[in-house]
Amino acid sequence: MSASANRFVLEITVFISGALVMVYEIIGSRILSPFIGTSTYIWTSLIGVILAALSLGYWLGGRIADRTPDIKILAFAVFLAGGAVSITILLKDAILSLIASAAVGLEIKSVAAALLLFAPASVLLGFVTPFAVKLKMSSLADSGKTVGRLYALSTIGSIVGTFAAGFFLIPFVGSVRTLYLIAGTLFALSILLAPFAFTKLNFAILTLFALAVSGSEYSAFYMLRKHGLHDIDTEYSRVQVFQTVESKSGRKFQALATDPHFVQSAMYFEGDDAVFEYSPYYHLIRHFKPDHKQTLMIGGAGYTFPREYLRSYPEARIDVVEIDPIMTEIARRFFRLEDDPRLKIIHEDGRIFLNHANSGIYDAVLMDAFGSLFSVPYQLTTLEAVRQISRILKDDGIVIFNLGSAIRGPGSRFLHAELATYKKVFPHVYLFKVNAGYTDEQLQNLIIIASKSADTPSLQTSDQEITRLLINIYTKDLPLNSGILTDDLAPVEYYNSFAQNIYRPRR
């Protein structure tokens, strides 16, 4: 190393460590998502735990630096941090599977996952800045300048790491392989700080890293060969596409999931009939708005229903708003999505689209947007969003809204709040149980239908297929006491956590 490079080795270390901390934190959400989702609870736990771990590292690093200000100790701490990331790579699936199966709330699961997987390396990374300050300090006269410069470098590194993770590493490298990069960079940084000593401990840590990488790659290869599993990171979510078999019929189908317990889209390899029981309820459009010509669907995912809509209604058009362009590419690759002049795809957040769409242009709005763990993105649930939906509908337009909730009990608060919100805007609001065999207390697919028409819609028809759906209308009284959802206050994920606490995985 040149004398100039050696002079700035601590600055380089502080900058890179600051970047890696933020990359590690952001990647953490993608590592956790297949097991416990990507809700606000996950981000809160990751940020809180990593900040606490860094604080502990600052304190320990400062104390040790005062006692033994040796650059070799700093190099060893950075090397150990690489080992801790290697443990994350090696044990993440086993630890997260145990946490996901625990009978505790989502808040506890998310904190436990962050503590076990991301706190150890974060404590060691916290050593870097206070240790570097001690090593760079030449006199009290320039202490403020030294501390300010190093903390500024660490913060600038964190900014660079944040943008690198979001704009490059997640969409182009992937979450798991970014962990490889973090661990490898820490090992290299350690060697940059001090000559590498080939001890038994160092050899064991490097062996652990090699085992973690090879085990992770082999697991991905095995799942691809055995189940056709494709693990894809996009700018918005971690998507898993896989092949499985329906237990009742034995039919093989392709599935798409963005969280641990629920499949967002599915398609039989043979046949175009619906895999999910809720999909046929969108055909109630032909009962409540038989003359529909222009429909909007918010939420594309695998585009299974938009394809069915085009087959079923050859004179109609459908616009699909899907926030994630990569999701559309996945649908083209795995779910037989093809271009059609009657299908328009808009890559935009559903709420943003609602805010600027023209008034009175749609006969129907179909809602099928889900975030993490069966939860609808809150910005699509509020009074302001429902008013925008009403605004873009024609005078006799309808909404068909697929959501997950219980009907009664602790898991029903979201449903009650959403019904109250829709009833504030629409004169006619109906609730349908997708599966009549479920108890009211179970978390399940439900359908809300809201009609803008001043006339009361009929619930009778000669169409036998529609009759089989209409008979599942829910007619019992519900105490809608959860309050109306607004942009200012929409505790959708809080309500959803109650439902998750009583939910038991079915997949």
Residue, then its C-alpha position, 0 to 999 in steps of 0.5 A: m500500500s502506498a504511503s498516501a493510501n496508508r495515511f487515509v486507511l482509517e478514513i476509508t474504513v470509516f466511510i465503507s463501514g458507514a455504507l455497509v451499515m445502511v446496506y445491511e439494514i436495508i437488505g435486512s427487510r428483504i431477508l425477513s420478508p419471506f418469513i415474517g413479511t415487510s410491514t412497518y413492524i419489520w422496519t421499526s424493529l430493524i432500525g431500532v435494533i441496529l441503532a441500539a446495537l451501534s450505540l453499544g458498539y460505540w460505547l464498547g469501541g470507545r472504552i477499548a480504544d482508550r485502554t488499547p489503541d491498537i489498529k490490529i484490534l480494530a482490524f479484528a473487530v471488522f473481521l469478526a463483523g464479516g464473520a457475524v454476517s456469514i452466520t446471518i447467511l448460514l443460519k437465516d432460514a433456520i432462525l427465521s423459520l423458528i421465529a415465524s412458527a412461534a405463537v407470538g405477535l408480529e411485533i415480538k417476531s420482528v424484534a427477535a429476528a432483528l436481534l438474532l440476525f442483525a445485532p451482532a454484526s452491527v455492534l462490531l461495526g459500531f466499534v469503527t468510528p470511535f476507534a478510528v477517532k482515538l487512533k487519529m487523535s494527535s492532540l486536544a487542539d484538533s480533536g473537534k476537527t478530527v471527530g467531525r471529519l470522521y463522523a462526516l465520512s461515516t454519515i456520507g458513507s451511510i448516504v452512499g450505502t443507502f442509495a446503492a442498496g435501493f437503486f443498485l444492489i437490491p434490483f441487480v445483485g439481490s438481497v442474499r448475494t449482497l450479504y456475500l458482498i458485505a461479508g467479503t468487503l469486511f474481510a478485505l477492509s480488515i486486511l487493509l487495516a492490518p496485516f492478515a494473521f493466519t490463525k485458527l480463528n481466522f481460518a474458521i471464520l473464512t471457512l464459515f463464510a465459504l460454507a455459508v455462501s456454498g450452502s446458500e447457493y446450493s439451496a437456491f439451486y436445489m429449490l429451482r430444480k425441485h420446485g421451480l423456485h425463482d427468488i427475485d428481488t425488485e425495487y418494491s418487494r422480494v418475489q418468489v415464483f414456484q411450482t406446486v400441486e393443489s392438494k384436493s385436485g392434484r393439479k399442478f400450478q404456478a404460484l407467486a408470493t411476496d410474503p410467507h403465508f399467502v400466495q398473491s397469484a396462481m395459474y394452472f399449467e393446464g387450463d385457464d380456470a381460476v385457482f383462487e376462490y375469490s377470483p370469480y367474485y370479480h365477475l359480479i361486475r356483470h350483475f351490478k354493472p352489466d353494460h360495463k365497457q371500461t374497467l380499472m384494476i388496482g394490483g396486477a401481480g400475475y395478471t391472472f384476472p385481467r387475462e380472464y377479463l379479456r377472454s370473458y368480455p370481448e367488448a370491454r377494456i381494462d386498465v391495470v395499475e401495478i406499482d412494480p414494473i418487474m412484477t409485470e415482467i414476471a407475469r410475462r415470463f411465468f404467467r402467460l401475460e401477453d400484449d392486448p390492445r384492450l389491456k393498458i398497464i400503468h406502472e404507478d402507485g394505485r393511490i397516485f393514479l387515483n389522485h390524477a385520473n380523470s373523473g367519471i371514466y370507469d364503469a368499475v374499479l377492481m381492488d386487488a392490491f396487497g402489501s405484506l401478510f394479507s394487508v392492503p396498502y393503507q393509502l388505498t383504504t382511507l376515506e380520501a382514497v375511497r372518495q377518489i375511487s368514487r370520483i373516477l367512477k361513472d354515476d352508476g359505477i361499482v367497486i369490487f374489493n378483495l381483502g383479508s380479514a375476520i368478520r368478527g373477533p379481534g381479527s375483524r377491526f380492519l374490515h369494520a373500519e373499511l366498511a364504515t369508510y366505504k359506507k361514508v361515500f357509497p350509498h350501497v355497500y355489501l359484504f360477501k364471504v368467499n368461503a362459506g365454510y369459514t367461521d366469522e372469526q377466521l382470517q379469510n378472503l372477503i369481498i366488499i361491493a360498493s355501488k354508486s348508483a342511487d337505485t338499490p341493486s337487485l340481488q336476484t338473477s337468472d345467471q346460475e354462476i352469479t347466483r352461486l356467488l350472490i348467495n354468499i352475501y353476509t346479512k348479519d349486523l356488524p358493529l362498525n365501531s373501529g372508526i373511519l380510516t383517513d390519510d391522517l390515521a389509518p392503523v391498517e397494519y396495527y389491525n392486521s397484527f391482531a389478525q396475524n396473531i390468531y392466524r395459522p399458516r395454511r400453505 
